């Protein structure tokens, strides 16, 4: 009441009071001590070039509170990425809007807890999905994608968020390149709770020559939405990991969609030329040049694009 009366009698009083309070806030000794207590790291300038946790500074022998809270947030985002529900209907709607046919299947891991505890069940289809795939292959011919050059599989893996964010825009970049190369592609096969190897069974059932699976990677503390792309030539149940090629960290903050699609198309073309994939298939893609045409000789006629003899060495 006293301050209100003085302010009414003296209009300038409120302004002076506000300036005094502001002065007290900026001269808060607690904040000043906190700023002095945080020792900056000499690599601080490098932090703007990477999401990696470098140059965090220190407060005594501990992390500054702000950096510790950032770590807690990143850890929570990584856990959420693993446990986010894979919304296949959402993705199917996005793909169908692009004119891409889809098949909706599931692995033998009935729920997330089983999927995390039993990786082997994520590597094969459920009995119902295996039967549905067999029926589709029996009733659909080449016009339905059976016997295609490339079988395209999509699964949540360990990060459904990565597939929700990245699968559709990556496919947008990939399909025109495969079409330019003269390669036919199966419908997009969505598999709930699938591991990488589930693509072998799917591609084998659709009689495809090569499988490509987009799968959510294990989330990191700086990348909860990182997508992996795995390619296998002549896929069949029982294929092992040395027969695959992997492109990792596909996301806006990692490997961009266009670059990842070009790399994959190069590897696909090289696999068809060499008739194998995996550790024997060497990645020597030039900075310029895109794959086009199935035969090695046809690929070598494209300016700036060559299949190196080294890629086909045993």
C-alpha positions as protocol buffer text, in pm:
chain_id: "A"
residue {
  index: 1
  type: UNK
  ca { x: 0 y: 0 z: 0 }
}
residue {
  index: 2
  type: UNK
  ca { x: 286 y: 238 z: 89 }
}
residue {
  index: 3
  type: UNK
  ca { x: 460 y: 176 z: -247 }
}
residue {
  index: 4
  type: UNK
  ca { x: 131 y: 217 z: -433 }
}
residue {
  index: 5
  type: UNK
  ca { x: 72 y: 552 z: -267 }
}
residue {
  index: 6
  type: UNK
  ca { x: 422 y: 677 z: -346 }
}
residue {
  index: 7
  type: UNK
  ca { x: 392 y: 562 z: -706 }
}
residue {
  index: 8
  type: UNK
  ca { x: 63 y: 750 z: -743 }
}
residue {
  index: 9
  type: UNK
  ca { x: 217 y: 1066 z: -594 }
}
residue {
  index: 10
  type: UNK
  ca { x: 538 y: 1037 z: -790 }
}
residue {
  index: 11
  type: UNK
  ca { x: 506 y: 880 z: -1139 }
}
residue {
  index: 12
  type: UNK
  ca { x: 883 y: 844 z: -1166 }
}
residue {
  index: 13
  type: UNK
  ca { x: 906 y: 634 z: -852 }
}
residue {
  index: 14
  type: UNK
  ca { x: 792 y: 313 z: -1025 }
}
residue {
  index: 15
  type: UNK
  ca { x: 1055 y: 358 z: -1296 }
}
residue {
  index: 16
  type: UNK
  ca { x: 1332 y: 400 z: -1038 }
}
residue {
  index: 17
  type: UNK
  ca { x: 1208 y: 96 z: -847 }
}
residue {
  index: 18
  type: UNK
  ca { x: 1207 y: -114 z: -1167 }
}
residue {
  index: 19
  type: UNK
  ca { x: 1563 y: -8 z: -1250 }
}
residue {
  index: 20
  type: UNK
  ca { x: 1681 y: -96 z: -902 }
}
residue {
  index: 21
  type: UNK
  ca { x: 1521 y: -442 z: -920 }
}
residue {
  index: 22
  type: UNK
  ca { x: 1677 y: -504 z: -1263 }
}
residue {
  index: 23
  type: UNK
  ca { x: 2013 y: -410 z: -1123 }
}
residue {
  index: 24
  type: UNK
  ca { x: 1973 y: -657 z: -842 }
}
residue {
  index: 25
  type: UNK
  ca { x: 1885 y: -935 z: -1091 }
}
residue {
  index: 26
  type: UNK
  ca { x: 2187 y: -878 z: -1311 }
}
residue {
  index: 27
  type: UNK
  ca { x: 2414 y: -856 z: -1012 }
}
residue {
  index: 28
  type: UNK
  ca { x: 2285 y: -1181 z: -859 }
}
residue {
  index: 29
  type: UNK
  ca { x: 2593 y: -1318 z: -680 }
}
residue {
  index: 30
  type: UNK
  ca { x: 2468 y: -1677 z: -712 }
}
residue {
  index: 31
  type: UNK
  ca { x: 2459 y: -1661 z: -1092 }
}
residue {
  index: 32
  type: UNK
  ca { x: 2797 y: -1494 z: -1102 }
}
residue {
  index: 33
  type: UNK
  ca { x: 2949 y: -1768 z: -888 }
}
residue {
  index: 34
  type: UNK
  ca { x: 2788 y: -2036 z: -1110 }
}
residue {
  index: 35
  type: UNK
  ca { x: 2936 y: -1882 z: -1424 }
}
residue {
  index: 36
  type: UNK
  ca { x: 3279 y: -1866 z: -1261 }
}
residue {
  index: 37
  type: UNK
  ca { x: 3254 y: -2228 z: -1139 }
}
residue {
  index: 38
  type: UNK
  ca { x: 3204 y: -2376 z: -1488 }
}
residue {
  index: 39
  type: UNK
  ca { x: 3540 y: -2434 z: -1654 }
}
residue {
  index: 40
  type: UNK
  ca { x: 3509 y: -2410 z: -2033 }
}
residue {
  index: 41
  type: UNK
  ca { x: 3673 y: -2673 z: -2250 }
}
residue {
  index: 42
  type: UNK
  ca { x: 3930 y: -2554 z: -2508 }
}
residue {
  index: 43
  type: UNK
  ca { x: 3744 y: -2758 z: -2773 }
}
residue {
  index: 44
  type: UNK
  ca { x: 3422 y: -2561 z: -2723 }
}
residue {
  index: 45
  type: UNK
  ca { x: 3436 y: -2416 z: -3075 }
}
residue {
  index: 46
  type: UNK
  ca { x: 3422 y: -2767 z: -3222 }
}
residue {
  index: 47
  type: UNK
  ca { x: 3082 y: -2843 z: -3067 }
}
residue {
  index: 48
  type: UNK
  ca { x: 2900 y: -2654 z: -3338 }
}
residue {
  index: 49
  type: UNK
  ca { x: 3032 y: -2902 z: -3597 }
}
residue {
  index: 50
  type: UNK
  ca { x: 2902 y: -3223 z: -3435 }
}
residue {
  index: 51
  type: UNK
  ca { x: 2623 y: -3370 z: -3222 }
}
residue {
  index: 52
  type: UNK
  ca { x: 2883 y: -3575 z: -3034 }
}
residue {
  index: 53
  type: UNK
  ca { x: 2921 y: -3500 z: -2665 }
}
residue {
  index: 54
  type: UNK
  ca { x: 3255 y: -3320 z: -2666 }
}
residue {
  index: 55
  type: UNK
  ca { x: 3381 y: -3007 z: -2489 }
}
residue {
  index: 56
  type: UNK
  ca { x: 3113 y: -3022 z: -2221 }
}
residue {
  index: 57
  type: UNK
  ca { x: 3308 y: -2819 z: -1967 }
}
residue {
  index: 58
  type: UNK
  ca { x: 3320 y: -2906 z: -1600 }
}
residue {
  index: 59
  type: UNK
  ca { x: 3210 y: -2777 z: -1264 }
}
residue {
  index: 60
  type: UNK
  ca { x: 3466 y: -2898 z: -1014 }
}
residue {
  index: 61
  type: UNK
  ca { x: 3495 y: -3269 z: -1089 }
}
residue {
  index: 62
  type: UNK
  ca { x: 3143 y: -3295 z: -1235 }
}
residue {
  index: 63
  type: UNK
  ca { x: 2951 y: -3200 z: -1545 }
}
residue {
  index: 64
  type: UNK
  ca { x: 2774 y: -2863 z: -1549 }
}
residue {
  index: 65
  type: UNK
  ca { x: 2407 y: -2901 z: -1462 }
}
residue {
  index: 66
  type: UNK
  ca { x: 2294 y: -2791 z: -1809 }
}
residue {
  index: 67
  type: UNK
  ca { x: 2502 y: -3063 z: -1978 }
}
residue {
  index: 68
  type: UNK
  ca { x: 2378 y: -3325 z: -1732 }
}
residue {
  index: 69
  type: UNK
  ca { x: 2017 y: -3232 z: -1807 }
}
residue {
  index: 70
  type: UNK
  ca { x: 2088 y: -3253 z: -2182 }
}
residue {
  index: 71
  type: UNK
  ca { x: 2222 y: -3605 z: -2129 }
}
residue {
  index: 72
  type: UNK
  ca { x: 1912 y: -3707 z: -1933 }
}
residue {
  index: 73
  type: UNK
  ca { x: 1690 y: -3573 z: -2212 }
}
residue {
  index: 74
  type: UNK
  ca { x: 1887 y: -3757 z: -2482 }
}
residue {
  index: 75
  type: UNK
  ca { x: 1869 y: -4080 z: -2281 }
}
residue {
  index: 76
  type: UNK
  ca { x: 1492 y: -4044 z: -2243 }
}
residue {
  index: 77
  type: UNK
  ca { x: 1455 y: -3982 z: -2619 }
}
residue {
  index: 78
  type: UNK
  ca { x: 1657 y: -4295 z: -2694 }
}
residue {
  index: 79
  type: UNK
  ca { x: 1440 y: -4507 z: -2463 }
}
residue {
  index: 80
  type: UNK
  ca { x: 1124 y: -4360 z: -2616 }
}
residue {
  index: 81
  type: UNK
  ca { x: 1250 y: -4442 z: -2966 }
}
residue {
  index: 82
  type: UNK
  ca { x: 1280 y: -4810 z: -2875 }
}
residue {
  index: 83
  type: UNK
  ca { x: 938 y: -4826 z: -2715 }
}
residue {
  index: 84
  type: UNK
  ca { x: 742 y: -4613 z: -2961 }
}
residue {
  index: 85
  type: UNK
  ca { x: 461 y: -4808 z: -3128 }
}
residue {
  index: 86
  type: UNK
  ca { x: 528 y: -4885 z: -3495 }
}
residue {
  index: 87
  type: UNK
  ca { x: 232 y: -4727 z: -3670 }
}
residue {
  index: 88
  type: UNK
  ca { x: 221 y: -4933 z: -3989 }
}
residue {
  index: 89
  type: UNK
  ca { x: -112 y: -4785 z: -4098 }
}
residue {
  index: 90
  type: UNK
  ca { x: 36 y: -4435 z: -4085 }
}
residue {
  index: 91
  type: UNK
  ca { x: 328 y: -4542 z: -4303 }
}
residue {
  index: 92
  type: UNK
  ca { x: 106 y: -4741 z: -4541 }
}
residue {
  index: 93
  type: UNK
  ca { x: -110 y: -4433 z: -4594 }
}
residue {
  index: 94
  type: UNK
  ca { x: 199 y: -4225 z: -4674 }
}
residue {
  index: 95
  type: UNK
  ca { x: 331 y: -4482 z: -4920 }
}
residue {
  index: 96
  type: UNK
  ca { x: -5 y: -4544 z: -5088 }
}
residue {
  index: 97
  type: UNK
  ca { x: -40 y: -4169 z: -5138 }
}
residue {
  index: 98
  type: UNK
  ca { x: 279 y: -4199 z: -5344 }
}
residue {
  index: 99
  type: UNK
  ca { x: 131 y: -4483 z: -5550 }
}
residue {
  index: 100
  type: UNK
  ca { x: 334 y: -4754 z: -5374 }
}
residue {
  index: 101
  type: UNK
  ca { x: 158 y: -5084 z: -5303 }
}
residue {
  index: 102
  type: UNK
  ca { x: 213 y: -5233 z: -4957 }
}
residue {
  index: 103
  type: UNK
  ca { x: 197 y: -5566 z: -4775 }
}
residue {
  index: 104
  type: UNK
  ca { x: 141 y: -5570 z: -4400 }
}
residue {
  index: 105
  type: UNK
  ca { x: 317 y: -5853 z: -4212 }
}
residue {
  index: 106
  type: UNK
  ca { x: 461 y: -5927 z: -3868 }
}
residue {
  index: 107
  type: UNK
  ca { x: 754 y: -6119 z: -3726 }
}
residue {
  index: 108
  type: UNK
  ca { x: 728 y: -6411 z: -3485 }
}
residue {
  index: 109
  type: UNK
  ca { x: 789 y: -6168 z: -3196 }
}
residue {
  index: 110
  type: UNK
  ca { x: 432 y: -6099 z: -3085 }
}
residue {
  index: 111
  type: UNK
  ca { x: 507 y: -5794 z: -2871 }
}
residue {
  index: 112
  type: UNK
  ca { x: 785 y: -5549 z: -2795 }
}
residue {
  index: 113
  type: UNK
  ca { x: 911 y: -5724 z: -2482 }
}
residue {
  index: 114
  type: UNK
  ca { x: 944 y: -6053 z: -2672 }
}
residue {
  index: 115
  type: UNK
  ca { x: 1110 y: -5872 z: -2961 }
}
residue {
  index: 116
  type: UNK
  ca { x: 1375 y: -5720 z: -2731 }
}
residue {
  index: 117
  type: UNK
  ca { x: 1437 y: -6043 z: -2538 }
}
residue {
  index: 118
  type: UNK
  ca { x: 1430 y: -6284 z: -2838 }
}
residue {
  index: 119
  type: UNK
  ca { x: 1615 y: -6141 z: -3140 }
}
residue {
  index: 120
  type: UNK
  ca { x: 1580 y: -6477 z: -3315 }
}
residue {
  index: 121
  type: UNK
  ca { x: 1201 y: -6438 z: -3333 }
}
residue {
  index: 122
  type: UNK
  ca { x: 1241 y: -6102 z: -3502 }
}
residue {
  index: 123
  type: UNK
  ca { x: 1441 y: -6267 z: -3779 }
}
residue {
  index: 124
  type: UNK
  ca { x: 1150 y: -6474 z: -3908 }
}
residue {
  index: 125
  type: UNK
  ca { x: 786 y: -6415 z: -3996 }
}
residue {
  index: 126
  type: UNK
  ca { x: 499 y: -6529 z: -3779 }
}
residue {
  index: 127
  type: UNK
  ca { x: 313 y: -6836 z: -3901 }
}
residue {
  index: 128
  type: UNK
  ca { x: 17 y: -6623 z: -4010 }
}
residue {
  index: 129
  type: UNK
  ca { x: 237 y: -6378 z: -4201 }
}
residue {
  index: 130
  type: UNK
  ca { x: 435 y: -6658 z: -4368 }
}
residue {
  index: 131
  type: UNK
  ca { x: 108 y: -6810 z: -4488 }
}
residue {
  index: 132
  type: UNK
  ca { x: -19 y: -6472 z: -4609 }
}
residue {
  index: 133
  type: UNK
  ca { x: 305 y: -6412 z: -4801 }
}
residue {
  index: 134
  type: UNK
  ca { x: 286 y: -6757 z: -4961 }
}
residue {
  index: 135
  type: UNK
  ca { x: -73 y: -6692 z: -5066 }
}
residue {
  index: 136
  type: UNK
  ca { x: 19 y: -6353 z: -5212 }
}
residue {
  index: 137
  type: UNK
  ca { x: 305 y: -6503 z: -5414 }
}
residue {
  index: 138
  type: UNK
  ca { x: 76 y: -6781 z: -5540 }
}
residue {
  index: 139
  type: UNK
  ca { x: -205 y: -6549 z: -5651 }
}
residue {
  index: 140
  type: UNK
  ca { x: -4 y: -6255 z: -5786 }
}
residue {
  index: 141
  type: UNK
  ca { x: 233 y: -6265 z: -6077 }
}
residue {
  index: 142
  type: UNK
  ca { x: 491 y: -6020 z: -6201 }
}
residue {
  index: 143
  type: UNK
  ca { x: 230 y: -5742 z: -6207 }
}
residue {
  index: 144
  type: UNK
  ca { x: 200 y: -5785 z: -5830 }
}
residue {
  index: 145
  type: UNK
  ca { x: 575 y: -5759 z: -5775 }
}
residue {
  index: 146
  type: UNK
  ca { x: 643 y: -6133 z: -5752 }
}
residue {
  index: 147
  type: UNK
  ca { x: 981 y: -6218 z: -5902 }
}
residue {
  index: 148
  type: UNK
  ca { x: 1101 y: -5854 z: -5892 }
}
residue {
  index: 149
  type: UNK
  ca { x: 1467 y: -5761 z: -5906 }
}
residue {
  index: 150
  type: UNK
  ca { x: 1449 y: -5585 z: -5568 }
}
residue {
  index: 151
  type: UNK
  ca { x: 1233 y: -5669 z: -5266 }
}
residue {
  index: 152
  type: UNK
  ca { x: 1175 y: -5363 z: -5046 }
}
residue {
  index: 153
  type: UNK
  ca { x: 1112 y: -5436 z: -4676 }
}
residue {
  index: 154
  type: UNK
  ca { x: 1050 y: -5184 z: -4397 }
}
residue {
  index: 155
  type: UNK
  ca { x: 1057 y: -5264 z: -4025 }
}
residue {
  index: 156
  type: UNK
  ca { x: 1068 y: -5069 z: -3700 }
}
residue {
  index: 157
  type: UNK
  ca { x: 1370 y: -5257 z: -3564 }
}
residue {
  index: 158
  type: UNK
  ca { x: 1496 y: -5073 z: -3255 }
}
residue {
  index: 159
  type: UNK
  ca { x: 1355 y: -4731 z: -3344 }
}
residue {
  index: 160
  type: UNK
  ca { x: 1005 y: -4696 z: -3483 }
}
residue {
  index: 161
  type: UNK
  ca { x: 1056 y: -4319 z: -3479 }
}
residue {
  index: 162
  type: UNK
  ca { x: 1335 y: -4349 z: -3735 }
}
residue {
  index: 163
  type: UNK
  ca { x: 1104 y: -4530 z: -3977 }
}
residue {
  index: 164
  type: UNK
  ca { x: 818 y: -4286 z: -3921 }
}
residue {
  index: 165
  type: UNK
  ca { x: 1055 y: -3994 z: -3992 }
}
residue {
  index: 166
  type: UNK
  ca { x: 1281 y: -4129 z: -4267 }
}
residue {
  index: 167
  type: UNK
  ca { x: 1135 y: -4423 z: -4461 }
}
residue {
  index: 168
  type: UNK
  ca { x: 896 y: -4239 z: -4694 }
}
residue {
  index: 169
  type: UNK
  ca { x: 1132 y: -3955 z: -4796 }
}
residue {
  index: 170
  type: UNK
  ca { x: 1416 y: -4203 z: -4851 }
}
residue {
  index: 171
  type: UNK
  ca { x: 1193 y: -4420 z: -5072 }
}
residue {
  index: 172
  type: UNK
  ca { x: 1104 y: -4106 z: -5267 }
}
residue {
  index: 173
  type: UNK
  ca { x: 1472 y: -4068 z: -5355 }
}
residue {
  index: 174
  type: UNK
  ca { x: 1540 y: -4438 z: -5414 }
}
residue {
  index: 175
  type: UNK
  ca { x: 1262 y: -4555 z: -5645 }
}
residue {
  index: 176
  type: UNK
  ca { x: 1337 y: -4316 z: -5935 }
}
residue {
  index: 177
  type: UNK
  ca { x: 1701 y: -4433 z: -5933 }
}
residue {
  index: 178
  type: UNK
  ca { x: 1603 y: -4800 z: -5940 }
}
residue {
  index: 179
  type: UNK
  ca { x: 1357 y: -4728 z: -6219 }
}
residue {
  index: 180
  type: UNK
  ca { x: 1626 y: -4546 z: -6417 }
}
residue {
  index: 181
  type: UNK
  ca { x: 1849 y: -4849 z: -6370 }
}
residue {
  index: 182
  type: UNK
  ca { x: 1580 y: -5072 z: -6518 }
}
residue {
  index: 183
  type: UNK
  ca { x: 1518 y: -5261 z: -6194 }
}
residue {
  index: 184
  type: UNK
  ca { x: 1172 y: -5380 z: -6091 }
}
residue {
  index: 185
  type: UNK
  ca { x: 1069 y: -5344 z: -5727 }
}
residue {
  index: 186
  type: UNK
  ca { x: 824 y: -5545 z: -5518 }
}
residue {
  index: 187
  type: UNK
  ca { x: 550 y: -5385 z: -5309 }
}
residue {
  index: 188
  type: UNK
  ca { x: 680 y: -5230 z: -4989 }
}
residue {
  index: 189
  type: UNK
  ca { x: 655 y: -5504 z: -4725 }
}
residue {
  index: 190
  type: UNK
  ca { x: 606 y: -5367 z: -4374 }
}
residue {
  index: 191
  type: UNK
  ca { x: 705 y: -5606 z: -4095 }
}
residue {
  index: 192
  type: UNK
  ca { x: 616 y: -5538 z: -3733 }
}
residue {
  index: 193
  type: UNK
  ca { x: 904 y: -5609 z: -3489 }
}
residue {
  index: 194
  type: UNK
  ca { x: 1146 y: -5728 z: -3754 }
}
residue {
  index: 195
  type: UNK
  ca { x: 1522 y: -5771 z: -3744 }
}
residue {
  index: 196
  type: UNK
  ca { x: 1745 y: -5736 z: -4050 }
}
residue {
  index: 197
  type: UNK
  ca { x: 1733 y: -6105 z: -4145 }
}
residue {
  index: 198
  type: UNK
  ca { x: 1354 y: -6111 z: -4176 }
}
residue {
  index: 199
  type: UNK
  ca { x: 1404 y: -5954 z: -4521 }
}
residue {
  index: 200
  type: UNK
  ca { x: 1567 y: -6280 z: -4637 }
}
residue {
  index: 201
  type: UNK
  ca { x: 1249 y: -6479 z: -4577 }
}
residue {
  index: 202
  type: UNK
  ca { x: 1028 y: -6209 z: -4730 }
}
residue {
  index: 203
  type: UNK
  ca { x: 1240 y: -6172 z: -5045 }
}
residue {
  index: 204
  type: UNK
  ca { x: 1271 y: -6550 z: -5083 }
}
residue {
  index: 205
  type: UNK
  ca { x: 895 y: -6586 z: -5057 }
}
residue {
  index: 206
  type: UNK
  ca { x: 844 y: -6320 z: -5325 }
}
residue {
  index: 207
  type: UNK
  ca { x: 1116 y: -6481 z: -5541 }
}
residue {
  index: 208
  type: UNK
  ca { x: 1314 y: -6156 z: -5558 }
}
residue {
  index: 209
  type: UNK
  ca { x: 1678 y: -6147 z: -5666 }
}
residue {
  index: 210
  type: UNK
  ca { x: 1792 y: -5900 z: -5401 }
}
residue {
  index: 211
  type: UNK
  ca { x: 1652 y: -5765 z: -5074 }
}
residue {
  index: 212
  type: UNK
  ca { x: 1669 y: -5415 z: -4928 }
}
residue {
  index: 213
  type: UNK
  ca { x: 1541 y: -5354 z: -4575 }
}
residue {
  index: 214
  type: UNK
  ca { x: 1496 y: -5017 z: -4407 }
}
residue {
  index: 215
  type: UNK
  ca { x: 1518 y: -5071 z: -4033 }
}
residue {
  index: 216
  type: UNK
  ca { x: 1535 y: -4857 z: -3722 }
}
residue {
  index: 217
  type: UNK
  ca { x: 1886 y: -4860 z: -3576 }
}
residue {
  index: 218
  type: UNK
  ca { x: 1966 y: -4884 z: -3208 }
}
residue {
  index: 219
  type: UNK
  ca { x: 1920 y: -4525 z: -3088 }
}
residue {
  index: 220
  type: UNK
  ca { x: 2224 y: -4329 z: -2977 }
}
residue {
  index: 221
  type: UNK
  ca { x: 2236 y: -4039 z: -2735 }
}
residue {
  index: 222
  type: UNK
  ca { x: 2259 y: -3794 z: -3025 }
}
residue {
  index: 223
  type: UNK
  ca { x: 2054 y: -3985 z: -3284 }
}
residue {
  index: 224
  type: UNK
  ca { x: 1727 y: -4143 z: -3166 }
}
residue {
  index: 225
  type: UNK
  ca { x: 1591 y: -4148 z: -3523 }
}
residue {
  index: 226
  type: UNK
  ca { x: 1873 y: -4308 z: -3722 }
}
residue {
  index: 227
  type: UNK
  ca { x: 1769 y: -4548 z: -3999 }
}
residue {
  index: 228
  type: UNK
  ca { x: 1982 y: -4831 z: -4138 }
}
residue {
  index: 229
  type: UNK
  ca { x: 1960 y: -4977 z: -4490 }
}
residue {
  index: 230
  type: UNK
  ca { x: 2076 y: -5337 z: -4551 }
}
residue {
  index: 231
  type: UNK
  ca { x: 2115 y: -5505 z: -4890 }
}
residue {
  index: 232
  type: UNK
  ca { x: 2152 y: -5879 z: -4960 }
}
residue {
  index: 233
  type: UNK
  ca { x: 2199 y: -6044 z: -5298 }
}
residue {
  index: 234
  type: UNK
  ca { x: 2030 y: -6386 z: -5352 }
}
residue {
  index: 235
  type: UNK
  ca { x: 1851 y: -6371 z: -5016 }
}
residue {
  index: 236
  type: UNK
  ca { x: 1716 y: -6684 z: -4853 }
}
residue {
  index: 237
  type: UNK
  ca { x: 1650 y: -6798 z: -4495 }
}
residue {
  index: 238
  type: UNK
  ca { x: 1979 y: -6868 z: -4321 }
}
residue {
  index: 239
  type: UNK
  ca { x: 2184 y: -6591 z: -4484 }
}
residue {
  index: 240
  type: UNK
  ca { x: 2445 y: -6452 z: -4246 }
}
residue {
  index: 241
  type: UNK
  ca { x: 2561 y: -6098 z: -4192 }
}
residue {
  index: 242
  type: UNK
  ca { x: 2881 y: -6115 z: -4397 }
}
residue {
  index: 243
  type: UNK
  ca { x: 2659 y: -6147 z: -4706 }
}
residue {
  index: 244
  type: UNK
  ca { x: 2505 y: -5803 z: -4646 }
}
residue {
  index: 245
  type: UNK
  ca { x: 2602 y: -5443 z: -4715 }
}
residue {
  index: 246
  type: UNK
  ca { x: 2491 y: -5172 z: -4474 }
}
residue {
  index: 247
  type: UNK
  ca { x: 2435 y: -4798 z: -4508 }
}
residue {
  index: 248
  type: UNK
  ca { x: 2395 y: -4645 z: -4164 }
}
residue {
  index: 249
  type: UNK
  ca { x: 2276 y: -4322 z: -4000 }
}
residue {
  index: 250
  type: UNK
  ca { x: 2029 y: -4220 z: -4270 }
}
residue {
  index: 251
  type: UNK
  ca { x: 1851 y: -3911 z: -4136 }
}
residue {
  index: 252
  type: UNK
  ca { x: 1854 y: -3534 z: -4188 }
}
residue {
  index: 253
  type: UNK
  ca { x: 2128 y: -3490 z: -3925 }
}
residue {
  index: 254
  type: UNK
  ca { x: 2337 y: -3776 z: -4068 }
}
residue {
  index: 255
  type: UNK
  ca { x: 2358 y: -3917 z: -4419 }
}
residue {
  index: 256
  type: UNK
  ca { x: 2107 y: -3730 z: -4634 }
}
residue {
  index: 257
  type: UNK
  ca { x: 1839 y: -3922 z: -4821 }
}
residue {
  index: 258
  type: UNK
  ca { x: 1965 y: -3841 z: -5171 }
}
residue {
  index: 259
  type: UNK
  ca { x: 2323 y: -3943 z: -5091 }
}
residue {
  index: 260
  type: UNK
  ca { x: 2209 y: -4264 z: -4922 }
}
residue {
  index: 261
  type: UNK
  ca { x: 1984 y: -4353 z: -5216 }
}
residue {
  index: 262
  type: UNK
  ca { x: 2269 y: -4300 z: -5465 }
}
residue {
  index: 263
  type: UNK
  ca { x: 2501 y: -4514 z: -5255 }
}
residue {
  index: 264
  type: UNK
  ca { x: 2244 y: -4793 z: -5227 }
}
residue {
  index: 265
  type: UNK
  ca { x: 2169 y: -4789 z: -5598 }
}
residue {
  index: 266
  type: UNK
  ca { x: 2541 y: -4813 z: -5672 }
}
residue {
  index: 267
  type: UNK
  ca { x: 2574 y: -5115 z: -5441 }
}
residue {
  index: 268
  type: UNK
  ca { x: 2264 y: -5279 z: -5589 }
}
residue {
  index: 269
  type: UNK
  ca { x: 2403 y: -5238 z: -5941 }
}
residue {
  index: 270
  type: UNK
  ca { x: 2743 y: -5368 z: -5833 }
}
residue {
  index: 271
  type: UNK
  ca { x: 2579 y: -5670 z: -5666 }
}
residue {
  index: 272
  type: UNK
  ca { x: 2396 y: -5759 z: -5986 }
}
residue {
  index: 273
  type: UNK
  ca { x: 2716 y: -5716 z: -6187 }
}
residue {
  index: 274
  type: UNK
  ca { x: 2924 y: -5929 z: -5949 }
}
residue {
  index: 275
  type: UNK
  ca { x: 2643 y: -6165 z: -5844 }
}
residue {
  index: 276
  type: UNK
  ca { x: 2715 y: -6134 z: -5475 }
}
residue {
  index: 277
  type: UNK
  ca { x: 2698 y: -5883 z: -5190 }
}
residue {
  index: 278
  type: UNK
  ca { x: 2859 y: -5844 z: -4851 }
}
residue {
  index: 279
  type: UNK
  ca { x: 3222 y: -5821 z: -4751 }
}
residue {
  index: 280
  type: UNK
  ca { x: 3347 y: -5919 z: -5098 }
}
residue {
  index: 281
  type: UNK
  ca { x: 3161 y: -5632 z: -5262 }
}
residue {
  index: 282
  type: UNK
  ca { x: 3387 y: -5326 z: -5250 }
}
residue {
  index: 283
  type: UNK
  ca { x: 3240 y: -4978 z: -5222 }
}
residue {
  index: 284
  type: UNK
  ca { x: 3443 y: -4763 z: -5459 }
}
residue {
  index: 285
  type: UNK
  ca { x: 3163 y: -4538 z: -5580 }
}
residue {
  index: 286
  type: UNK
  ca { x: 3299 y: -4225 z: -5748 }
}
residue {
  index: 287
  type: UNK
  ca { x: 3178 y: -3883 z: -5637 }
}
residue {
  index: 288
  type: UNK
  ca { x: 3012 y: -3838 z: -5975 }
}
residue {
  index: 289
  type: UNK
  ca { x: 2802 y: -4083 z: -6167 }
}
residue {
  index: 290
  type: UNK
  ca { x: 2485 y: -4277 z: -6099 }
}
residue {
  index: 291
  type: UNK
  ca { x: 2404 y: -4640 z: -6174 }
}
residue {
  index: 292
  type: UNK
  ca { x: 2198 y: -4713 z: -6483 }
}
residue {
  index: 293
  type: UNK
  ca { x: 2155 y: -5040 z: -6671 }
}
residue {
  index: 294
  type: UNK
  ca { x: 2196 y: -5394 z: -6542 }
}
residue {
  index: 295
  type: UNK
  ca { x: 2503 y: -5522 z: -6722 }
}
residue {
  index: 296
  type: UNK
  ca { x: 2857 y: -5432 z: -6625 }
}
residue {
  index: 297
  type: UNK
  ca { x: 2935 y: -5325 z: -6980 }
}
residue {
  index: 298
  type: UNK
  ca { x: 2625 y: -5105 z: -6993 }
}
residue {
  index: 299
  type: UNK
  ca { x: 2715 y: -4944 z: -6661 }
}
residue {
  index: 300
  type: UNK
  ca { x: 3067 y: -4871 z: -6779 }
}
residue {
  index: 301
  type: UNK
  ca { x: 2936 y: -4682 z: -7082 }
}
residue {
  index: 302
  type: UNK
  ca { x: 2782 y: -4414 z: -6861 }
}
residue {
  index: 303
  type: UNK
  ca { x: 3009 y: -4106 z: -6837 }
}
residue {
  index: 304
  type: UNK
  ca { x: 3163 y: -4076 z: -6494 }
}
residue {
  index: 305
  type: UNK
  ca { x: 3038 y: -4416 z: -6377 }
}
residue {
  index: 306
  type: UNK
  ca { x: 3242 y: -4732 z: -6378 }
}
residue {
  index: 307
  type: UNK
  ca { x: 3225 y: -5063 z: -6198 }
}
residue {
  index: 308
  type: UNK
  ca { x: 3576 y: -5117 z: -6076 }
}
residue {
  index: 309
  type: UNK
  ca { x: 3718 y: -5467 z: -6140 }
}
residue {
  index: 310
  type: UNK
  ca { x: 3813 y: -5461 z: -5771 }
}
residue {
  index: 311
  type: UNK
  ca { x: 3445 y: -5469 z: -5671 }
}
residue {
  index: 312
  type: UNK
  ca { x: 3408 y: -5813 z: -5829 }
}
residue {
  index: 313
  type: UNK
  ca { x: 3720 y: -5978 z: -5691 }
}
residue {
  index: 314
  type: UNK
  ca { x: 3682 y: -6280 z: -5468 }
}
